[in-house]
Amino acid sequence: MASNICSATLARTTVMCILLVLLPACSAFKKPFTLVSRTHISLITPPIGLERGAHVEIHLNSFELKRSAQQQGAFEPVIILSAFTLQQWVTYRLDTSRELPLSVDPCNVPSARRFQITGYGAPEGNGRSLKFQAESTNQYYLTVLNCYKAAADQEILTEGFVLFANPDGQQLSLEQVPLKTVQTLFLVLFLTLTCVWGYHLFVSRFFRRIFGEQLRLQLSLAVALLCKCIENATELLYISSLASSGVESEALRLLRGIGETLANAVFLGVLLLMALGWTVVRSELTHRERQLFLGAFLMYLLFGVLHSICQEPNLCGAYLLSFYVIRFLITFCIIVATNANVERLRAGGVDGIDENNATAVYTKLRTFQLFRAAFLSYLICPIVFMFIQVTVLTWQDSWVLVVLNEALFLGVFMTVTHAFRLRGPGRVRVRDRVWDNPRAEEMNLLNEGNGNQ
């Protein structure tokens, strides 16, 4: 009976996921917003990519202007609802993350559309809205402009929502449209790799006596790969739901954040175990190492989840800072532990390895050197991707950054799995040569070294 219920639940969940992916768009995208501002220019929502002829509506449900006591009797300031294209935003340096130049007045520069909310000439009544059609395929910045010189002395409080739909009925922002296909392809790829990895572990368990404790590390890699599948599945569900309903699901947004945090935490934890030499140069971690590992892993996971579900801006900043501090400490530990194992192997001072077996020492040394190169790529490549995004990619190509990050994870995963692949205690291949006698291996390595000299 229990199995029938589980099967029915699984079937319903599968059907729901398929419908979310396949259902076409049916209404305009709706993005609610709440704005509290004391600046001349404030973004209502993140930039939106629109095709030519796209329909856009900005509705204000409530609007309140708080003024100081000295300004109560003065004239009412001019507040404008405006839409800027990407070219206008860049040309007039309207970046809201810094103070505007004195020569730039956002209320007087050209914009795609604008609608006056308060001040002389503003329409009466509480029903305020701005409707327009995109004249060109572009990225649009929807803003609220405060034309009063001392904008910091006034506070704007407003709530409302944005509706937009591209001519083909697509409700996603133009740069987000390819993400659905990208996430689908990578989900299929990672699920296939997980199945292959599961079959590999199933076959390897029959050779437990040969591979011994190495199977535990392989199982950890399988868990990391499974968590990556969960991350891609939650991302695909979120994008598909957004494209089909036009409303951002808060539950799927939180689920997407938790899935991403879980995948990153598990993969970083596996990399830390590799760096410590677990099952490679030692069979077990010390009691203190286990405590530090579990503490760092749980704190990383905790602050990542708290930041994902956070709603209070001040707390979100504290959670994000704690998350990055713990990530930095784990990364630093991985680098130190990897270099320590490399130096110990070079000195021949690793417990559990016969110093007379030059092949075993050399093989493990190459393992950690390859792991170190892969981990450095894992750290450096995101910086390179950021420069590529700024200098090479346009706003329509932002999905390429997702492809690059997914490809980076796949490349690093395949590299470390190759480095820490299962090896038996007998014949080991080094530099395309197979040896059986440990003394013969050492003599051959020495002869190669003398020949190179």
N, C-alpha and C positions, 0 to 999 in steps of 0.2 A: 504493500500500500504506500509506504514512504517513498519507495523508488518511483512509483507512478506519479506521485505528487511532484517529486524533484524533476522528473522527465517533462511533465507538463509545464512547470515553471521555466525550465530551460528553453523549451520550445517557444513559449510566449516571449521570453526575453530576446531570443534569436529573431523572431518575426518582427519585434519592435525595432531592433537595430537595423534590420534590412529595410524596413519602411522608412526609417529616418534617413537612410542613405539614398534611397531611390525616389522618395516623394519629390515632386517638383515644387518650385516656389509658388506660393498662392496669394501672398499679400505683401504690403510694403514693410520694410524693416522698421522697427520701432525701438528707439534708444532713449530711455528716460535720463534726465540729468538733474542735478542739484548744484547750484553755483553760489559760492560765497566769495566775494572779490573786493579788494581795495586797490586795484591797479587800473591803468588806462585801458588795457586790453586783456581779455580773459577768454580762453577756449572753452566752448560748451562741451564738446566731445572731441575725441581724437580725430585727426584728419580722415576724411572719407573720400575714397576714389570713386568717381562717377563717370559714366559714359555720356556722350552727347545726347541730349534729350531726356536725361534722367530727371525724375520729379522729386523735389525736395520740399518739405514743410517743417517749419520750426514753430512750435506752439508753446506759449508761456502760460502755465496754469496759475501762477502767482508771481508777483513782482513787488519787492519792497526796497526802498532806498532809505537807509539810516544816515542821518546827518547830525553833525555836532550842534550844540546849543547856539553857537555863534552864527550858524548858517541857516537857522530855522526861518528867519525872515527874508533871506536872500532869494534870488530867482532860482527857479527849478533847473538843475543841470540837464544837459542833453545826453540821453542814453540811447545808443544805437545798436540794433541787432544787425550784424554784417556777416557776409560770406566772402572770403578771399580765396583766389586761386593760389596754387603753389608758386607760380612765378611772381605774383604780387607779394606773397608772404616773404619770399627771399629777397626780392628787389628792394623793398622798403624796410627790411630788417625788423620784422614785427615779432621776433622771437620773444615769447612771454617769459622765458626763463631768465631774462636779464632786463636791466633798465633800458628803455628806449632812448636813442640819441635825441638831443634837444632839438635837432633839425627835423625830426619826424613827428608828425601829428597824425595818429591813426584815424582820426575823424575826418581828415581832409585828403587822404591818399585814395586812389581809385580802388574799387572793390567790384566783385561780380554782382552782388546784390546787397542792399541795405534797407533797414526799416527803423524809423525813429520810434522809440518807446515813450520817452518823457521829454519835457522841454517844449519850447515854442513850436507849434505846428504838429505836435504829436496827436494821434487819434485818441478820442475819448473812449472810456470803457475799459473793462478788464480783459476782454478777449483780444489778446495780442498775438499775432502770428505773422510769419514770413513764408511766402510760397513763391517758388521760382523753378525754372527748368535750366539744367546745365547747358550752356551754349557750346561747350567743347569738352572732350574727354580730358579730365584733369583731376587733381587732388584738391579738395575744398576744405578750407579752415573756417568753421562756424564759430563766431566770436560775439562777445558783448563789449561794446566800447563805451567808456566813460569819458566824455569830452570836457569835464571839469579839470582845471589845471592842477588843483590840489586833490587828486583822486584818492590819496591815502587818507584824507579826512572824511571820506564817505564809504559806506559799506553797501554793496549790492547783494541782495538776497533774492534768488529766483529759482523756480522749479518749473519743469516742463518736459517736453519730449521732442525728438526729431524723427520724422518719417522720411524715408527715401526708398526709391525703387528704380533700378536701371531699366532701359526700354525693353529688354528681353524678359523682364519680370524677375531678374536676379536680385536677391535682397542682400547679398553680401557686398561689402565694399570691393571695388574692382580688383585690388591687389590681393584680396582674400579668396577670390574665386578658384584659383588653381590649388589651393590648400586641400580641398576635398579629394582631388585626384592624388596629390602627393601623399597624404596620410593613408589613403587606401592602398597605394602601391607599397609603401613601407610597412604597413601592417601585414599585408600578405607575405612580404619578404621575411619579416621577423617571425611570423607564425610558422613559415616553412622551415626556417633555421631552427626554431625551437623544437619542431617535430624531429628534424634530423639529429639534433643534439640529444633529445630524449631517447631515440633509437640507439645512438652511440653509447649512452650510459647504460641502457638495458643490455646491450651486448657486452659491455666492459665488465659488468658485475659478475659475469661468469669467469672472469680472469682476476678475481679479487686477490688471489695469492700472488699473482705476478705484479699487479699495479699497486696493491696495498693501499696506503693512506692517500695516494694521489686522487682517488675517486672522490674524496670529500671536496677537494678544490674544484673538480669538474662539476659536481653537484651545485656548488655555490655559483659557478658561472651560468648554469642552467636557470637558477632562480633569478639571477640578474637579467637574463634574456627574457624570462617570462614577465618580469616587472616592466621591461621595456615594451612588451606587447600590450600590457595593460595601459601604459601611458599613451601609446598610439591609438588604442581603441577608445579611450575616453576623449582624446582630442578629436577623433573622427566623429564620435557621437555629438560632441559640442558643435562642431562646424556644420554637421548635417542637420541638427535641430535648428540652428540659427538660419540656415538656408531655407528650410522647409516651413518654419512657423513665422519667421521674422521677429521673434521675441527671444531675447537672451534668457536662457534658463539658468536661474541662480544655482539650482542643484547641480546641473551639469558643469557649470563654471567652477564650483567648488570641487566637484569630482575630478575635473581636469587638473586643477592645481594640486590636489592630493596625489593623483597618479603620477604627475611629473616629479613631485618631491620624493615619492617612494622609489621610483626608478633611479633617480640620481643618487639617493642615499644608499640603495643596495649596491649599485655599481661601484660607487666610491668605497664602500665597505669591502667589497671583493678586491679592489685594487690595493687597499691597505693590507689585507691578509696576504696578498701576493708579495707586497713589499717587505713584510715581516718574515717571509720565507716559510709560511705555514705549509706543511706537508712536503716542502722542497728541501730545505736545509734543517728543518726541525719538525718533529711530529706533533708537538703541542705548544701552545703559547703559555707563558708563565701566568700566574694568578694575577699579578699586577697588570700585565698586558691585556688580559681578558677584561679586567675591570675598566681600563682606559678605553679599550675598543668599544665595549658595550655602551659606556657613558657617552663617548663622542657620537656614536651612531644614533642613539636614542635622542640626544639633544639636537643633532642635525635634523632628524626626522620631525621632532616636536616643533622646533621653531619654523621649519618649512611649512608644516601643516597650519600652524597658528597664523603665519603670514598669508596663507592661501584663503583662510576663512575670516580674516580680520576685516572689520568694518570701520574701526576708529582710526583716522589718519595718524595720530600721534603714536598709538600702540603699533600700528603697522610698520612705522619707521624703526621702532625699537626691535621688533621681531626680525625685520630684514637685516638690521645691523648685526644682531646676534647670530643670525643664520650665516652671514658671510664671514664673521669671525671664526665660527666653528669650522666652516669649510676651509678657511685659510690654514687653521691648525692641522686639520686632517691632511691637507695637501703637503704641508711642511713635514709632517711625520712620514708620509709616503716617500718624499725625496730623501730624507735623512736615512730611513730604514733601507732603502734601495742602495744608496751609496755605501752604507755600512756593510751590507751583505757582499757587494762587489769587492770591497777592500779585504774583507775576511777570506773570500774565496781566492783572491790573488795571493794572500799570505798563507793559504792552506790551513787556516785555523778554524774551520767549521766542524762542529761535532757531527758524527754520524757519517762522515765521508772519509774513506781511506785515502791518505795522502799519497800512497803509492799508485793509486788509480788516477792517472792524469786525465783519462777520458772523462770520468765522472766530474772531476773538478772543472775541467774546461767546458763541459756541457752546461753545468749549472751556472758558470760564469757568463757564458753566452746567453743563457736564459734571462739573467738579470740585466745584462746590457741591452738586450732587445726590449725588455719591459721598460727600462728607463727611457729609451728613445720613444717608445709609444706613449708613455705618460707625459713626456715633455711636449710631444705633438698635441696631446689632449689639452695641455695648458696654453700653448702658443697659438694654435689654429684659430680659436675664437677671436683673438686679437686681430689676426690677419683677416678673418671674415668681416670684422667690423670696418676695417679700412676698405675692403672690397665693397661693402654696402655703401659707404660714404662716397667713394671715388668712382666706382664703376657702375653699380646698379642704380636704376631709376626707381621711383616709387612703385611703378607697376611690376618691378622685378623683385620685390621684397620677399616673395615666396621662395626665391632661389636660396636665401639665407637659411630657410628651414631645411631645404635639400642638403645644403652643405653641412649643417649640424648633424643631421641624421646620418649622412655618409661618414662624418668624422667618428661618430659612435660606432658605426659598423666596422670601420677600418681599425680603430683601436681595439675593439672586441676581438676581431679576427687575429690581430697581431699578438695580443696577450694569450689568446687560446693556443695559438701556434707555439709561442714561447714556452708555455706551461703544459704542453700536450703530454699525454700518457707515455711513459717510458718504462720499459722493463729493466730488471737488474742485470741482464745479460749483454747481448751484443748491442752496441751503441754506435750510430753513424756520426762521425765528425769529419767535416771537410770532405764529404763524399768518399770516406774510407771506413771500412768496418774492421774492428779488432775484437779479438776474444781474450787474449792474454794481457793483463794489466801492465806487466813489465814491457811487453812488446809495444803497447800503446805509448808508454813513456819514452821508449827509445825512438820510436818513429817521430814523436813530437820534437824531441831534442834534435834529431837529424834534420827535420824541416827547419828548425831555428838556426842550426849551423849553416845550412844551405843558403838561407836568406841573407846571412851575414857575408 
